[in-house]
Amino acid sequence: MGKRKKSKRTTTRSAAEYSFAEALSFAKKRKLDDWTRLLSKNNGQAALEAGGQFADLQRFHREVRSAGGVREVVSDNRGYAGRFHIASQLLALKNDFVVSTVSGLNRAPLESFQLAESLQDLKLKAPGTYPGRLFHAIMSNLLFPDGKRGPLHLIDRAGELTVAGKGKLKDAEWTATYPEELRSIIGCDPLVWLLTQYKRKVKVPPVSQKMAILLSGTDMKNRELEQLFAPRKSKSDFKWPSMNQHDQADLISYLISGISRLFRSLGFSGLVLALEHDRIFSDGRKEIKRKEPDPTKRRRKTTEFERDMRTCFGALIWAAVAPDDIRKCAGTRDGKISRTKCCHGELLKHTGGPNSTTAYPFTTTKRCHLGVLYSTTPKNEVSDQGYQMFGRHNSIVLPS
């Protein structure tokens, strides 16, 4: 692999540069109109800046750039929390992080998802499971420091990556399914396979767009996915997983970890996720209540949803902050694991249980420069159970 392009911002930023004013200035520069309008409302900025929250945000970004980090943002004032989330992501962008902001499962991205027409034309479906929908929302809302968005831009950027002895990734020919040149850097087998497909000959639309469609998440059956990349070289030629199971937190966090390492190899500081925890859970509960009239089934589905989403949040926290010596899951071929006796023990449950053939590691074996910023309210019954067990992290408490 060629040398990673150094981040433009290598010096330590002063605390004064972490402020609403700096965030607003960057929003205007990148013409992010929605965020500019929200930050322009002078409501509580002085209280937030005086309370030291931006100094803690600066420490969080340093942790993510160094290895990975997590912060819980606690607030009973939705307006404060929303503006702080936006300001934090803008400051992350200014420091060369790629960001994704998810305000709920049923809320549209900041901009219409650029692959929507392709999904419709190819009769593809976004994931129907809640973990898959969370992954789809994260990828749909990817925002780069230059203002570009989405998984297609990531595929285009990754194609320009220079590989030792191969030239640019988009021009490279591969014989191995998981070339060690990519595997050692990215550490996520499904993503490694996907990045070897630039030269694949497929029917319309172009292969880069099909790669982006897979990277956005879909619950197509394996046979349908294979037909998307036809003609195949062999029966075992297709190595991308379908997101069609309700307990795929391991696959979600594994892919996010690999994607974050890919961002790092492209010269970015890392990936920062801002997740509105309470809204995500609220969306799921309301949807189940609307669709399921039977009280008993509704309670069961709600319990399953909360368990699966809690595991997703826990897995992402684990991926962000677990030390190097306890990150490994027992691996076999195609990145899948053969048993569930992993370093995390019973803390996290793999897809399908002990005898699963569809389970993946929860993260890459090396730190992935992933940042997770999740917001809760003080009295939230889910957050009260605590995510600290998945990885110790501090809270940023906003004023009322």
C-alpha positions as CSV (number, residue, x, y, z in Angstrom):
1,M,0.0,0.0,0.0
2,G,1.4,3.4,-0.8
3,K,2.0,6.0,1.9
4,R,-1.1,7.5,3.4
5,K,-1.7,11.1,2.6
6,K,-1.1,13.2,5.6
7,S,-4.0,15.2,7.0
8,K,-3.7,18.8,6.3
9,R,-4.4,19.6,10.0
10,T,-1.5,18.2,12.0
11,T,-1.2,20.9,14.6
12,T,-3.2,21.1,17.9
13,R,-6.1,23.4,17.7
14,S,-6.6,25.9,20.5
15,A,-9.8,25.8,22.6
16,A,-10.8,29.2,21.2
17,E,-11.2,27.6,17.8
18,Y,-13.8,25.1,19.1
19,S,-16.8,27.3,19.2
20,F,-20.2,28.0,17.6
21,A,-18.7,30.8,15.7
22,E,-16.1,28.5,14.1
23,A,-18.7,25.9,13.3
24,L,-21.0,28.5,11.7
25,S,-18.2,29.9,9.7
26,F,-17.4,26.4,8.3
27,A,-21.1,25.8,7.5
28,K,-21.3,29.0,5.5
29,K,-18.0,28.1,3.7
30,R,-19.3,24.7,2.6
31,K,-22.8,26.1,1.9
32,L,-24.5,23.8,4.3
33,D,-27.7,25.9,4.4
34,D,-29.8,23.8,6.8
35,W,-27.0,23.7,9.4
36,T,-26.3,27.4,8.9
37,R,-29.9,28.4,9.6
38,L,-30.0,26.3,12.8
39,L,-26.7,27.6,14.1
40,S,-27.6,31.2,13.3
41,K,-30.3,31.1,16.0
42,N,-28.7,32.6,19.1
43,N,-30.2,30.3,21.7
44,G,-27.9,29.0,24.5
45,Q,-24.6,29.2,22.7
46,A,-23.0,31.3,25.4
47,A,-24.0,28.9,28.1
48,L,-22.7,25.9,26.2
49,E,-19.3,27.6,25.4
50,A,-18.9,28.8,29.0
51,G,-19.6,25.3,30.4
52,G,-16.5,23.7,28.9
53,Q,-18.4,21.4,26.6
54,F,-16.4,22.5,23.6
55,A,-13.1,21.8,25.4
56,D,-14.3,18.2,26.0
57,L,-15.4,18.0,22.3
58,Q,-11.8,18.9,21.4
59,R,-10.4,16.1,23.6
60,F,-12.9,13.7,22.0
61,H,-11.6,14.6,18.5
62,R,-8.0,14.1,19.6
63,E,-8.9,10.7,20.9
64,V,-10.6,9.7,17.7
65,R,-7.7,10.9,15.6
66,S,-5.3,9.0,17.8
67,A,-7.2,5.7,18.0
68,G,-11.0,6.0,18.6
69,G,-13.3,7.6,21.1
70,V,-16.9,7.9,22.5
71,R,-18.9,10.6,24.2
72,E,-22.5,10.6,25.5
73,V,-24.2,13.9,25.1
74,V,-26.8,14.3,27.9
75,S,-29.4,17.0,27.7
76,D,-33.1,17.5,28.6
77,N,-33.2,20.5,26.1
78,R,-33.7,19.2,22.6
79,G,-32.8,22.5,21.1
80,Y,-29.4,22.7,22.9
81,A,-28.6,19.1,22.0
82,G,-29.5,19.5,18.3
83,R,-27.3,22.6,17.9
84,F,-24.5,21.0,19.8
85,H,-24.6,17.9,17.6
86,I,-24.5,20.1,14.5
87,A,-21.7,22.3,15.8
88,S,-19.7,19.2,16.8
89,Q,-20.0,17.6,13.4
90,L,-19.0,20.9,11.6
91,L,-15.9,21.1,13.8
92,A,-15.1,17.5,13.0
93,L,-15.4,18.3,9.3
94,K,-13.1,21.3,9.7
95,N,-10.6,18.9,11.3
96,D,-10.7,16.6,8.3
97,F,-13.0,13.9,9.7
98,V,-15.7,12.3,7.6
99,V,-19.0,12.5,9.5
100,S,-22.5,11.0,9.5
101,T,-25.4,12.4,11.5
102,V,-28.4,10.2,12.1
103,S,-31.4,11.9,13.8
104,G,-33.8,8.9,13.5
105,L,-34.7,5.8,11.5
106,N,-37.5,7.5,9.6
107,R,-35.9,10.8,8.9
108,A,-34.5,11.7,5.5
109,P,-30.8,12.4,5.0
110,L,-29.7,16.0,4.8
111,E,-29.9,15.6,1.0
112,S,-31.9,13.1,-1.1
113,F,-30.0,9.9,-1.2
114,Q,-28.1,9.9,-4.5
115,L,-28.6,6.3,-5.2
116,A,-32.4,6.2,-4.7
117,E,-33.2,6.1,-8.5
118,S,-30.7,3.3,-8.9
119,L,-32.2,1.3,-6.1
120,Q,-35.6,1.7,-7.8
121,D,-34.4,0.8,-11.3
122,L,-32.7,-2.3,-10.1
123,K,-35.6,-3.3,-7.8
124,L,-33.3,-3.2,-4.8
125,K,-34.6,-2.7,-1.3
126,A,-33.1,-0.8,1.6
127,P,-32.7,-3.1,4.6
128,G,-36.0,-4.0,6.4
129,T,-34.3,-4.9,9.7
130,Y,-33.5,-2.2,12.3
131,P,-29.8,-2.8,12.4
132,G,-29.7,-2.7,8.6
133,R,-31.7,0.5,8.5
134,L,-29.2,2.1,11.0
135,F,-26.3,1.1,8.7
136,H,-28.2,2.4,5.7
137,A,-28.9,5.7,7.5
138,I,-25.2,6.1,8.5
139,M,-24.0,5.5,4.9
140,S,-26.7,7.7,3.4
141,N,-25.7,10.6,5.6
142,L,-21.9,10.4,5.0
143,L,-20.6,13.9,4.6
144,F,-17.0,14.7,3.6
145,P,-14.9,17.8,4.5
146,D,-15.2,19.1,0.9
147,G,-19.0,19.0,1.1
148,K,-19.5,15.9,-1.0
149,R,-21.8,13.2,0.2
150,G,-22.7,9.5,0.3
151,P,-21.2,6.1,-0.5
152,L,-20.8,6.8,-4.2
153,H,-18.3,9.6,-3.4
154,L,-16.5,7.1,-1.1
155,I,-16.2,4.6,-3.9
156,D,-14.8,7.3,-6.2
157,R,-12.3,8.5,-3.6
158,A,-11.2,4.9,-2.8
159,G,-10.6,4.2,-6.5
160,E,-7.9,6.8,-6.5
161,L,-6.0,5.1,-3.6
162,T,-2.5,4.0,-4.7
163,V,-1.6,0.4,-4.0
164,A,2.1,-0.7,-4.0
165,G,2.8,-2.5,-7.2
166,K,-0.7,-2.1,-8.5
167,G,-1.2,1.6,-9.2
168,K,-4.6,3.2,-8.5
169,L,-7.1,0.9,-6.9
170,K,-9.6,1.5,-9.7
171,D,-7.1,0.2,-12.2
172,A,-5.8,-2.8,-10.2
173,E,-6.3,-6.4,-11.3
174,W,-6.5,-9.0,-8.5
175,T,-6.2,-12.8,-8.4
176,A,-6.7,-13.2,-4.6
177,T,-10.2,-12.8,-3.1
178,Y,-8.8,-10.8,-0.1
179,P,-5.4,-9.3,-1.2
180,E,-3.1,-8.9,1.7
181,E,-2.2,-5.4,0.5
182,L,-5.7,-4.3,1.3
183,R,-6.5,-6.7,4.1
184,S,-3.6,-5.5,6.3
185,I,-4.8,-1.8,6.0
186,I,-8.6,-2.2,6.1
187,G,-9.0,-5.4,8.1
188,C,-12.6,-6.1,7.0
189,D,-12.9,-8.9,4.5
190,P,-16.3,-8.0,2.9
191,L,-15.0,-4.4,2.3
192,V,-11.7,-5.7,1.0
193,W,-13.6,-7.9,-1.5
194,L,-15.7,-5.0,-2.6
195,L,-12.7,-2.8,-3.3
196,T,-11.3,-5.4,-5.7
197,Q,-14.3,-5.1,-8.0
198,Y,-13.5,-1.9,-9.9
199,K,-12.4,-3.7,-13.0
200,R,-15.3,-6.2,-13.0
201,K,-17.3,-6.2,-16.2
202,V,-21.0,-5.8,-15.4
203,K,-24.2,-4.6,-17.1
204,V,-25.5,-1.1,-16.6
205,P,-25.3,0.8,-14.3
206,P,-21.5,1.2,-14.0
207,V,-19.7,-1.0,-11.5
208,S,-18.8,1.9,-9.2
209,Q,-22.5,2.6,-8.8
210,K,-23.3,-1.0,-8.0
211,M,-20.4,-1.1,-5.5
212,A,-21.9,2.0,-3.8
213,I,-25.4,0.3,-3.8
214,L,-23.9,-2.6,-1.9
215,L,-22.0,-0.3,0.5
216,S,-25.3,1.6,1.3
217,G,-26.8,-1.6,2.6
218,T,-29.5,-3.8,1.1
219,D,-31.5,-6.9,2.2
220,M,-31.6,-8.6,-1.2
221,K,-31.3,-12.3,-1.1
222,N,-27.8,-13.6,-1.9
223,R,-28.8,-15.0,-5.3
224,E,-30.3,-11.6,-6.3
225,L,-27.1,-9.8,-5.1
226,E,-25.0,-12.2,-7.2
227,Q,-27.1,-11.5,-10.3
228,L,-26.4,-7.8,-9.7
229,F,-22.7,-8.5,-10.3
230,A,-23.2,-11.1,-13.1
231,P,-21.5,-12.6,-14.9
232,R,-19.8,-14.5,-12.1
233,K,-16.4,-16.1,-12.4
234,S,-17.4,-19.0,-10.1
235,K,-20.2,-20.0,-7.7
236,S,-18.2,-18.6,-4.8
237,D,-17.3,-15.4,-6.6
238,F,-19.6,-13.1,-4.6
239,K,-18.6,-12.2,-1.1
240,W,-20.9,-9.4,0.0
241,P,-23.4,-10.1,2.9
242,S,-27.1,-9.4,2.8
243,M,-28.5,-7.4,5.7
244,N,-31.6,-9.5,6.2
245,Q,-31.3,-10.6,9.9
246,H,-32.6,-8.7,12.9
247,D,-29.5,-9.4,15.1
248,Q,-26.7,-8.4,12.7
249,A,-25.0,-5.8,15.0
250,D,-21.7,-7.6,14.5
251,L,-21.8,-7.2,10.7
252,I,-22.8,-3.5,11.0
253,S,-20.0,-2.5,13.4
254,Y,-17.5,-4.7,11.5
255,L,-18.3,-2.8,8.2
256,I,-18.3,0.6,9.9
257,S,-14.9,-0.2,11.4
258,G,-13.4,-1.2,8.1
259,I,-14.9,1.9,6.4
260,S,-13.4,4.1,9.1
261,R,-10.0,2.5,8.5
262,L,-10.5,3.1,4.8
263,F,-11.1,6.8,5.5
264,R,-7.9,6.9,7.4
265,S,-5.9,5.3,4.6
266,L,-7.4,8.0,2.3
267,G,-5.9,10.8,4.4
268,F,-8.9,11.7,6.6
269,S,-8.6,11.9,10.4
270,G,-11.3,9.2,10.8
271,L,-15.1,8.8,10.9
272,V,-17.3,10.5,13.5
273,L,-20.9,9.3,14.0
274,A,-23.5,11.5,15.7
275,L,-26.5,9.4,16.7
276,E,-29.6,10.7,18.3
277,H,-30.2,7.7,20.5
278,D,-33.6,8.6,21.9
279,R,-35.1,9.5,18.5
280,I,-33.9,6.3,17.0
281,F,-35.5,4.2,19.7
282,S,-38.6,6.3,19.6
283,D,-39.0,5.8,15.8
284,G,-38.8,2.1,16.2
285,R,-41.3,1.9,19.1
286,K,-43.8,4.1,17.3
287,E,-43.5,2.1,14.1
288,I,-44.0,-1.2,15.9
289,K,-47.1,0.2,17.7
290,R,-48.5,1.5,14.4
291,K,-48.0,-1.8,12.5
292,E,-48.7,-4.4,15.2
293,P,-52.3,-4.3,16.7
294,D,-51.9,-7.4,18.9
295,P,-50.6,-6.2,22.4
296,T,-48.6,-9.4,23.1
297,K,-46.9,-9.5,19.7
298,R,-46.3,-5.7,20.0
299,R,-44.5,-6.1,23.4
300,R,-42.4,-9.0,22.0
301,K,-41.4,-7.1,18.9
302,T,-40.6,-3.9,20.9
303,T,-38.4,-5.9,23.3
304,E,-36.6,-7.5,20.4
305,F,-36.1,-4.2,18.7
306,E,-34.7,-2.5,21.8
307,R,-32.3,-5.5,22.4
308,D,-31.0,-5.5,18.8
309,M,-30.6,-1.7,18.7
310,R,-28.9,-1.6,22.1
311,T,-26.5,-4.3,20.8
312,C,-25.8,-2.1,17.7
313,F,-24.9,0.9,19.9
314,G,-22.8,-1.3,22.2
315,A,-21.0,-2.8,19.2
316,L,-20.1,0.6,17.8
317,I,-18.9,1.7,21.2
318,W,-16.8,-1.4,21.5
319,A,-15.4,-0.9,18.0
320,A,-14.4,2.6,18.8
321,V,-12.6,2.1,22.1
322,A,-11.7,-1.5,22.7
323,P,-7.9,-1.9,23.2
324,D,-5.9,-3.7,20.7
325,D,-5.4,-6.8,22.8
326,I,-9.1,-7.6,23.2
327,R,-10.5,-6.7,19.8
328,K,-10.2,-10.1,18.1
329,C,-13.0,-12.5,17.4
330,A,-12.3,-16.1,16.3
331,G,-12.1,-15.8,12.5
332,T,-12.4,-18.2,9.6
333,R,-13.0,-17.7,5.9
334,D,-14.7,-14.6,4.4
335,G,-14.2,-12.7,7.6
336,K,-16.9,-14.9,9.4
337,I,-16.3,-16.4,12.8
338,S,-16.4,-20.1,13.6
339,R,-17.3,-19.7,17.3
340,T,-18.5,-17.1,19.8
341,K,-15.8,-17.5,22.4
342,C,-14.4,-14.0,21.6
343,C,-12.6,-11.5,23.7
344,H,-15.8,-9.7,24.5
345,G,-17.3,-12.8,26.0
346,E,-21.0,-12.7,26.7
347,L,-21.0,-8.9,26.5
348,L,-22.0,-8.9,22.8
349,K,-24.1,-11.5,21.0
350,H,-23.1,-12.5,17.4
351,T,-25.6,-13.0,14.6
352,G,-27.5,-16.3,14.9
353,G,-26.2,-17.5,18.2
354,P,-23.5,-20.0,19.1
355,N,-23.8,-22.2,16.0
356,S,-24.2,-19.4,13.5
357,T,-22.7,-19.6,10.0
358,T,-23.4,-15.9,9.3
359,A,-21.6,-14.2,12.2
360,Y,-18.9,-11.7,11.7
361,P,-16.3,-10.1,14.1
362,F,-17.6,-7.0,15.9
363,T,-14.7,-4.8,14.7
364,T,-11.3,-4.8,13.1
365,T,-8.3,-6.2,15.0
366,K,-6.6,-2.9,14.8
367,R,-8.0,0.4,16.1
368,C,-10.1,2.1,13.5
369,H,-10.2,5.8,14.3
370,L,-14.0,5.7,14.8
371,G,-15.8,8.3,16.9
372,V,-19.3,7.8,18.4
373,L,-21.2,10.7,19.7
374,Y,-24.6,9.7,21.0
375,S,-27.2,11.9,22.7
376,T,-29.6,10.9,25.5
377,T,-31.9,12.5,28.0
378,P,-31.2,12.2,31.8
379,K,-34.4,10.1,32.4
380,N,-34.2,7.8,29.4
381,E,-34.9,4.3,30.5
382,V,-32.7,2.6,27.9
383,S,-29.6,4.8,28.5
384,D,-30.0,4.4,32.3
385,Q,-29.0,0.8,31.8
386,G,-25.7,2.2,30.7
387,Y,-23.4,1.7,27.7
388,Q,-20.3,2.0,29.9
389,M,-20.0,-1.8,29.9
390,F,-19.1,-1.8,26.2
391,G,-16.3,0.7,26.7
392,R,-15.5,3.4,29.3
393,H,-16.3,6.9,28.0
394,N,-17.1,10.3,29.4
395,S,-20.4,12.3,29.2
396,I,-20.8,15.9,27.9
397,V,-23.6,17.3,30.0
398,L,-25.4,20.3,28.4
399,P,-27.2,23.0,30.5
400,S,-31.0,22.8,30.9
